[in-house]
Amino acid sequence: MRAEIEDYRREYGVEAPEDLAVLDETADGSADPWGDVTDWMTTREHLAIARAALAYKRASVLANA
């Protein structure tokens, strides 16, 4: 997921999907970046959920140790 997010950053030259949403044109010249904005935001949300799940798992292991 991190690699996919980094690919979006490199492709569009912005740090976040919100930055891409406010650009008048995209780095690759495509007229409609909205699909990538949505996919990027979804990937970012999935990464946050995965990180939270891993943190919970680590906390559970430490609590039971």
Buried (B, 14 or more C-beta within 10 A) or exposed (E): BEEBBEEBBEBBEBEBBEEBBEEEEBEEEEEEBEEBBEEBBEBBEEBEEEEEEEEEEEEEEEEEE
